[in-house]
Amino acid sequence: MSAKALFGRRYMLSASHRLHSDALSAEANRAMYGKCNNPHGHGHNYVVEVLVGGAVDPETGMVVDMAALDAVVGAGVIDRFDHNNLNLDPLFANRVPTTENLCRVVFDLLRDALPTGRLECVRVEETENNFFECYG
């Protein structure tokens, strides 16, 4: 039996959003989200970390091919969200684009798209003080 190994990779993207829930009144939205409810939105330089686990391939010595992982994350996440307004993406049509929800969405986009290995965790850093993690 082979031991499981983990491989992590970091990516960066810049995106804007407005935290606003249609289920809340204007006053409740301002109270809940404060300055993040600004009608013009605001942006973040997000750091997205992807952690893949699995057996080390005896031929390549890797859990996952880094170039293949980069291609999947690039096409599925970076190209989709980088320099875009999250509120305008169909995946956020019925959910507030909080970083918690962004983390969950990224996890769901990548879960079945990896070339090899199993998606263990997605971590999204919103600021130097705020980060969010989603596990499978």
Rosetta blueprint (number, residue, H / E / L):
1 M L
2 S L
3 A L
4 K E
5 A E
6 L E
7 F E
8 G E
9 R E
10 R E
11 Y E
12 M E
13 L E
14 S E
15 A E
16 S E
17 H E
18 R L
19 L L
20 H L
21 S L
22 D L
23 A L
24 L L
25 S L
26 A H
27 E H
28 A H
29 N H
30 R H
31 A H
32 M H
33 Y H
34 G H
35 K H
36 C H
37 N H
38 N L
39 P L
40 H L
41 G L
42 H E
43 G E
44 H E
45 N E
46 Y E
47 V E
48 V E
49 E E
50 V E
51 L E
52 V E
53 G E
54 G E
55 A E
56 V L
57 D L
58 P L
59 E L
60 T L
61 G L
62 M L
63 V L
64 V L
65 D L
66 M H
67 A H
68 A H
69 L H
70 D H
71 A H
72 V H
73 V H
74 G H
75 A H
76 G H
77 V H
78 I H
79 D H
80 R H
81 F H
82 D L
83 H L
84 N E
85 N E
86 L H
87 N H
88 L H
89 D L
90 P H
91 L H
92 F H
93 A L
94 N L
95 R L
96 V L
97 P L
98 T L
99 T H
100 E H
101 N H
102 L H
103 C H
104 R H
105 V H
106 V H
107 F H
108 D H
109 L H
110 L H
111 R H
112 D L
113 A L
114 L L
115 P L
116 T L
117 G L
118 R E
119 L E
120 E E
121 C E
122 V E
123 R E
124 V E
125 E E
126 E L
127 T L
128 E L
129 N L
130 N L
131 F E
132 F E
133 E E
134 C E
135 Y E
136 G L
